[in-house]
C-alpha cells in the first residue's frame, strides 16, 4: 500500500464526518469540467486535476430514500470542504447527503496510478481505484481493501438508520 493513499481506517471518524459539502463550489467545478451523469469517478478525477490543493476521494454516498443502499462514489476534498462534481446529477437535497471516504489520493499519486493502470491494462477503465489486494467483500461484491469494507459498513449502517424512519412511518 502506498503511503500517499490515506485510508479511512487512518482517519478519525469525526474528522471525516466533519467535512462539509460546499454546494456552490461543487456546482461551479461541475460546470468547469463539464460533469457527466453516471460518471462519478471520471468527474472526480477531472475535478481533482482542475482544482488546486484537491485530493481525489473514493467511498460511499448515503441519502434518505431510494436506492436505500450506499452508492459507491467519488468526490474531491480541499481542506475541510467536500466538493462533489457529480452534484448536478444527484436528485437529492444536499443536506441529506452523507459521504463516507474509503481512500484519499493526492493528485500527483492519482496521476501516477492512472498512467500505470493505462499502461498495464489498456483495455480496462483505470477508475475506480481499489488499492492493494487482498480485497474484501462488501454486499455481494468483492472490491477494495479492508478500508473500503470499513467505509461501506459505516455507510450501510447509516443508510439503514436513516431509512428505518421511512419504514416506521409507513
Secondary structure as UniProt FT lines:
FT   TURN            3..4
FT   STRAND          5..7
FT   HELIX           8..10
FT   HELIX           13..18
FT   STRAND          20..21
FT   HELIX           23..33
FT   TURN            37..38
FT   HELIX           40..50
FT   TURN            52..53
FT   STRAND          55..62
FT   TURN            66..67
FT   STRAND          71..78
FT   TURN            79..80
FT   STRAND          81..83
FT   TURN            85..86
FT   HELIX           87..89
FT   HELIX           94..96
FT   STRAND          98..106
FT   HELIX           107..120
FT   TURN            122..123
FT   STRAND          137..138
FT   TURN            139..140
FT   STRAND          141..142
FT   HELIX           146..169
//
